Amino acid sequence: MSNIMINTEQVSALRPPKKPTDMGKYYRKVEVDYDNLLGVNDIYSTDGRYYGILLISSMRGIFQKATVALMLTFFGILTIMQVLGLFKAKSLQHLLDSLLFDPLFILGQVLLLIIAFIYHRKARVPRGKLVVFDRKTGNVNFPAFGGNPELVIPFEEVEMYRGSLGFSLGRGMPVTSLIPKKYPKHGKRDCQYIVAFADSYDGACQSWTLLTEFMDKNKPIPFGLLQSVQHHLNKGNSVTWRGDKIGPYMDKYPLDPVIKNNYKYVYHENRDATEEYPRDEVNYVIAPFSDDPVLLEKNIKRAYELNILLL
């Protein structure tokens, strides 16, 4: 992802998959499950327009930085051993004959520095962090991945699978995969986007149901996401960037102007009912991107009737 506002308005040129999707017997397709949705709450993934799911592959930056630190630690230990050897050596020849100054030992130190430099360069390369769901357009943005360019595809063309990665008999690491039904026209291969999403299959179904409701802009934003919207309103930055300053491309990223200018108050935490609920202010949150004022009014009424805005 580049350091500009994410644009999901233009759908990518698409092609069908090179072969039918077959995730194997240890994967199950994640289904919408309205009977198991009560109590699902997501407080960090949406800002009212965008919903972001962390890509597991984006954690490579953390691995690369850890590798740099490890290599430099080993190099430092070996260097300290050499310095101590200087004080303990009985003579210069005795020092040069020791293992600490053996050519292979020196070569090992040089290789540690080379590896640290390579991984340092890799860690500094900006890369997409999230798969982004855009409520306004109904599209999903997959960052460039696996030799493929960035992919913008309608939500209806995306499926989710829950299964096991690695080892035998399904005993590997549990993972959740987002699978597009189509791919970039010039993409080199069909990709499985491994995401951090849920701890179990039932949890994946719950979250996928919540996300499905979120992507229907003719319905109110689901109650389970309102706290997340308020969280990002308070911070003033978009869900598509974390604002933790891991790198220059991760600096605080401003909210979409539509959100910033129209949302005021979305999540009511007054559990003791000591204040009147600000219904006029939360009206902005109900189906905020619907262009039909009649539909908007119906959705507002429906939300009140279901107490979907009340805590």
C-alpha positions as CSV (number, residue, x, y, z in Angstrom):
1,M,0.0,0.0,0.0
2,S,1.3,3.4,-0.8
3,N,1.0,6.4,1.4
4,I,-2.1,7.8,-0.3
5,M,-5.8,7.3,0.3
6,I,-6.8,3.8,-0.6
7,N,-8.9,3.8,-3.8
8,T,-11.3,0.9,-4.2
9,E,-13.5,2.8,-6.7
10,Q,-11.9,1.1,-9.8
11,V,-12.3,-2.7,-9.9
12,S,-9.2,-4.5,-11.2
13,A,-9.1,-6.2,-14.6
14,L,-10.0,-9.7,-13.6
15,R,-9.5,-13.3,-14.8
16,P,-11.0,-16.5,-13.6
17,P,-8.8,-18.8,-11.5
18,K,-6.3,-21.0,-13.3
19,K,-7.8,-24.0,-11.6
20,P,-10.9,-24.6,-9.4
21,T,-10.4,-23.7,-5.8
22,D,-9.5,-26.8,-3.8
23,M,-8.4,-26.0,-0.3
24,G,-8.1,-29.7,0.7
25,K,-10.1,-31.8,3.2
26,Y,-8.7,-29.9,6.3
27,Y,-10.3,-26.7,5.2
28,R,-14.0,-25.6,5.6
29,K,-15.6,-22.7,3.9
30,V,-16.7,-20.0,6.4
31,E,-20.4,-19.4,6.2
32,V,-22.7,-16.6,7.3
33,D,-24.3,-17.7,10.6
34,Y,-26.9,-15.3,12.0
35,D,-27.8,-17.7,14.8
36,N,-24.5,-17.5,16.4
37,L,-23.8,-13.7,16.3
38,L,-24.8,-12.5,19.7
39,G,-22.0,-10.9,21.7
40,V,-19.6,-10.6,18.8
41,N,-17.6,-7.4,19.2
42,D,-14.7,-6.0,17.2
43,I,-13.2,-2.8,18.6
44,Y,-10.2,-2.2,16.3
45,S,-11.0,-3.2,12.7
46,T,-13.4,-0.6,11.3
47,D,-13.7,3.1,11.2
48,G,-17.1,3.3,9.6
49,R,-16.1,3.0,5.9
50,Y,-13.1,0.7,6.0
51,Y,-12.6,-2.7,7.6
52,G,-9.1,-4.0,7.7
53,I,-7.9,-7.6,8.3
54,L,-4.2,-8.1,9.1
55,L,-2.3,-10.1,6.6
56,I,-0.1,-12.8,8.2
57,S,2.5,-12.1,5.5
58,S,2.8,-8.6,6.7
59,M,4.4,-10.0,9.9
60,R,7.5,-10.7,7.8
61,G,8.7,-7.3,8.7
62,I,8.7,-8.3,12.4
63,F,10.6,-11.5,11.5
64,Q,13.2,-9.6,9.5
65,K,13.8,-7.1,12.3
66,A,14.2,-9.9,14.7
67,T,16.7,-11.6,12.4
68,V,18.7,-8.4,12.2
69,A,18.8,-8.1,16.0
70,L,19.8,-11.8,16.3
71,M,22.7,-11.5,13.8
72,L,24.0,-8.3,15.5
73,T,23.8,-10.0,18.9
74,F,25.9,-12.9,17.7
75,F,28.3,-10.5,16.1
76,G,28.6,-8.5,19.3
77,I,29.2,-11.6,21.4
78,L,32.0,-12.8,19.1
79,T,33.6,-9.4,19.0
80,I,33.5,-9.2,22.8
81,M,35.2,-12.6,23.0
82,Q,37.9,-11.3,20.7
83,V,38.5,-8.1,22.8
84,L,38.8,-10.3,26.0
85,G,41.2,-12.5,24.1
86,L,43.4,-9.4,23.5
87,F,43.9,-9.0,27.3
88,K,44.5,-12.7,28.0
89,A,46.9,-13.4,25.1
90,K,50.5,-14.0,26.2
91,S,51.9,-12.7,23.0
92,L,50.8,-11.5,19.6
93,Q,51.6,-14.8,18.0
94,H,49.6,-16.6,20.7
95,L,46.6,-14.3,19.9
96,L,46.9,-14.8,16.1
97,D,47.0,-18.6,16.6
98,S,43.9,-18.7,18.8
99,L,40.5,-19.8,17.4
100,L,39.1,-16.3,17.9
101,F,41.2,-15.0,15.0
102,D,41.0,-18.0,12.8
103,P,40.1,-17.0,9.2
104,L,36.9,-19.1,9.4
105,F,35.9,-17.3,12.6
106,I,36.5,-13.9,10.9
107,L,34.5,-15.1,7.9
108,G,31.6,-16.0,10.2
109,Q,31.6,-12.5,11.6
110,V,31.5,-11.0,8.1
111,L,28.6,-13.3,7.1
112,L,26.6,-12.2,10.2
113,L,27.0,-8.6,9.1
114,I,26.1,-9.4,5.6
115,I,22.9,-11.2,6.7
116,A,22.0,-8.4,9.1
117,F,22.4,-5.9,6.3
118,I,20.2,-7.9,3.8
119,Y,17.4,-8.4,6.3
120,H,17.6,-4.7,7.4
121,R,17.0,-3.7,3.8
122,K,14.1,-6.1,3.5
123,A,12.5,-4.8,6.7
124,R,12.5,-1.3,5.3
125,V,10.5,-2.1,2.2
126,P,6.9,-0.9,2.6
127,R,4.4,-3.6,2.1
128,G,0.6,-4.0,2.4
129,K,-0.5,-4.7,5.9
130,L,-4.2,-5.3,5.5
131,V,-6.9,-6.6,3.3
132,V,-9.3,-3.7,3.3
133,F,-13.1,-3.9,2.9
134,D,-14.7,-0.7,1.7
135,R,-18.3,-0.3,2.8
136,K,-19.0,2.6,0.5
137,T,-18.0,0.9,-2.8
138,G,-18.6,-2.7,-1.7
139,N,-15.1,-3.7,-2.9
140,V,-12.2,-5.5,-1.3
141,N,-8.6,-4.3,-1.6
142,F,-5.9,-7.0,-1.6
143,P,-2.4,-5.5,-1.5
144,A,0.3,-6.7,-3.9
145,F,1.2,-10.2,-2.9
146,G,2.7,-13.4,-4.1
147,G,3.9,-12.0,-7.4
148,N,0.4,-10.5,-8.1
149,P,-0.4,-6.8,-8.4
150,E,-2.9,-5.0,-6.1
151,L,-6.3,-6.5,-6.5
152,V,-9.6,-4.6,-6.1
153,I,-12.6,-7.0,-6.3
154,P,-16.3,-6.9,-5.3
155,F,-17.1,-8.4,-1.9
156,E,-19.3,-11.0,-3.6
157,E,-16.3,-12.4,-5.3
158,V,-14.5,-13.2,-2.1
159,E,-14.7,-16.4,0.1
160,M,-13.2,-17.3,3.4
161,Y,-11.9,-20.7,4.5
162,R,-10.8,-22.0,7.9
163,G,-8.4,-24.8,8.2
164,S,-4.9,-26.2,9.1
165,L,-1.6,-25.2,7.5
166,G,1.3,-27.7,7.6
167,F,1.9,-31.1,9.2
168,S,-0.3,-34.1,8.6
169,L,-3.8,-35.1,9.4
170,G,-4.9,-31.5,9.9
171,R,-2.8,-31.0,13.1
172,G,-0.9,-28.0,11.7
173,M,-1.3,-24.3,12.6
174,P,-4.9,-23.2,12.3
175,V,-5.3,-20.5,9.7
176,T,-8.0,-18.4,8.0
177,S,-7.6,-17.7,4.3
178,L,-9.3,-15.1,2.1
179,I,-9.8,-16.6,-1.4
180,P,-10.8,-14.3,-4.3
181,K,-13.0,-16.1,-6.9
182,K,-11.1,-14.1,-9.6
183,Y,-7.6,-12.7,-9.8
184,P,-5.7,-9.8,-11.4
185,K,-5.7,-10.3,-15.2
186,H,-1.9,-10.1,-15.3
187,G,-1.4,-11.9,-11.9
188,K,1.3,-14.6,-12.1
189,R,-0.6,-17.1,-9.9
190,D,-3.7,-17.7,-7.8
191,C,-3.1,-16.6,-4.2
192,Q,-4.3,-17.6,-0.8
193,Y,-4.3,-14.6,1.5
194,I,-3.6,-15.9,5.0
195,V,-5.2,-13.5,7.5
196,A,-5.4,-13.0,11.3
197,F,-9.1,-13.2,11.9
198,A,-10.5,-15.7,14.4
199,D,-9.5,-18.3,16.9
200,S,-11.9,-21.0,15.8
201,Y,-14.2,-22.0,12.9
202,D,-17.3,-20.8,14.9
203,G,-15.4,-17.5,15.6
204,A,-14.6,-17.1,11.9
205,C,-18.3,-17.6,11.0
206,Q,-19.3,-15.0,13.6
207,S,-16.8,-12.5,12.3
208,W,-17.6,-13.2,8.7
209,T,-21.3,-12.6,9.4
210,L,-20.4,-9.3,11.1
211,L,-18.3,-8.3,8.1
212,T,-21.1,-9.3,5.6
213,E,-23.5,-7.0,7.4
214,F,-20.9,-4.2,7.4
215,M,-20.4,-4.5,3.7
216,D,-24.2,-4.0,3.1
217,K,-24.4,-0.2,3.1
218,N,-28.2,-0.4,3.0
219,K,-28.2,-1.7,6.6
220,P,-27.0,0.0,9.7
221,I,-23.4,-0.5,10.7
222,P,-23.6,-3.6,13.0
223,F,-23.7,-2.9,16.7
224,G,-20.6,-5.1,17.2
225,L,-18.6,-2.6,15.2
226,L,-19.8,0.7,16.6
227,Q,-17.2,0.7,19.4
228,S,-14.5,0.3,16.8
229,V,-15.9,3.3,14.8
230,Q,-15.9,5.4,18.0
231,H,-12.3,4.3,18.8
232,H,-11.0,5.6,15.4
233,L,-13.1,8.7,15.7
234,N,-11.4,9.5,19.0
235,K,-8.0,8.9,17.5
236,G,-8.7,10.6,14.3
237,N,-6.9,8.0,12.1
238,S,-8.1,5.4,9.7
239,V,-8.3,1.7,10.3
240,T,-6.2,1.1,7.2
241,W,-3.1,2.4,9.0
242,R,-2.3,1.7,12.6
243,G,-0.5,5.0,13.4
244,D,2.2,3.2,15.4
245,K,5.0,4.7,13.4
246,I,6.7,1.4,12.6
247,G,8.0,3.1,9.4
248,P,7.4,6.2,7.4
249,Y,4.6,4.4,5.5
250,M,2.9,3.7,8.8
251,D,2.6,7.2,10.1
252,K,-0.8,8.3,11.3
253,Y,-3.3,8.1,8.4
254,P,-6.2,10.6,8.5
255,L,-9.8,9.5,8.5
256,D,-11.8,9.6,5.3
257,P,-13.2,13.1,5.0
258,V,-16.8,11.7,4.8
259,I,-16.2,10.1,8.2
260,K,-14.4,13.0,9.8
261,N,-17.0,15.6,8.6
262,N,-20.2,13.6,9.2
263,Y,-19.7,11.2,12.1
264,K,-20.0,12.8,15.6
265,Y,-21.0,10.2,18.1
266,V,-21.6,6.5,17.5
267,Y,-21.0,4.4,20.6
268,H,-22.8,5.1,23.9
269,E,-21.0,3.8,27.0
270,N,-23.3,5.3,29.6
271,R,-24.3,2.1,31.2
272,D,-26.0,3.8,34.2
273,A,-28.3,5.8,31.9
274,T,-27.4,9.0,33.7
275,E,-27.4,10.9,30.3
276,E,-29.9,11.0,27.5
277,Y,-28.9,9.0,24.5
278,P,-27.9,11.4,21.7
279,R,-30.1,10.0,19.0
280,D,-29.8,12.9,16.6
281,E,-26.0,12.6,16.6
282,V,-25.9,8.9,16.0
283,N,-28.2,9.3,13.0
284,Y,-25.2,9.9,10.9
285,V,-23.9,6.4,11.5
286,I,-26.9,4.5,10.2
287,A,-26.2,3.5,6.6
288,P,-24.2,6.7,6.1
289,F,-23.4,6.0,2.5
290,S,-26.9,5.3,1.3
291,D,-28.0,7.9,-1.3
292,D,-31.7,7.1,-0.8
293,P,-33.1,9.4,2.0
294,V,-36.2,7.2,2.3
295,L,-34.1,4.1,2.8
296,L,-31.9,6.0,5.3
297,E,-35.0,7.0,7.3
298,K,-36.2,3.4,7.4
299,N,-32.9,2.1,8.5
300,I,-32.7,4.6,11.3
301,K,-36.2,3.6,12.5
302,R,-35.3,-0.1,12.2
303,A,-32.1,0.4,14.3
304,Y,-34.0,2.1,17.0
305,E,-36.7,-0.6,17.1
306,L,-34.0,-3.2,17.5
307,N,-32.1,-1.2,20.0
308,I,-29.1,-1.8,17.8
309,L,-27.5,1.5,18.8
310,L,-28.0,1.1,22.5
311,L,-25.6,-0.5,25.0
